[in-house]
Amino acid sequence: AAGFPFWVKLWEAAMILADLMLTTPPGKKDQTLLELGAGLGASGLAAALAGYRVTLTDYEPHILDFQRVSAAATGLKGVECRLLAWLKPPTLPRFDTIIGAEILFREEFFTPLLNIFRSLLAEQGIIYLAHDVRRQSLPKFLLLAEKEYDIAVSTRKMRNEGKELTIIINRLTRRS
């Protein structure tokens, strides 16, 4: 996708995360879910299809326009699209679930991201992150995160354009 912005691509990790959301229905009525760095919003829209009340977020207004069009095209109700700058996050209610695919690409965002988790994750909430196994910043982020979160790891393999890819899914829950 040379010449296209990062968010325009439907990343393999987002496909895997979307599949995970479809197979992990909400545990209660009106369970809320926040997708960070949603880009095209595939994972969040899959979550909405599974029954979550979804808020898709990204950092540029034109990205939200694409998300709104996608949400409208699916006919899904209960999907909200919001700007969310990690360095200056808005005040929002806490979410039961937070998800993100390929969001750990810049180390200077690790601390702001952990601050968002602290302020926006409900007490018993769960975070799901999905990244290509080759994403070198992932282990560095998890080292920081494990001070506050129990982290479970699973992997999924998929083929795309003739190549086998491994996607790592991390499930984070607050340490008790």
Secondary structure, DSSP 8 states (H G I E B T S, - for coil): -TTS-GGGS--HHHHHHHHHHHTS--SSTT-EEEETT-TT-HHHHHHHHHT-EEEEEESSHHHHHHHHHHHHHHT-SSEEEEE--TTS------EEEEEEES----GGGHHHHHHHHHHHEEEEEEEEEEEETT-THHHHHHHHHTTTEEEEEEEEEEEETTEEEEEEEEEEEE--
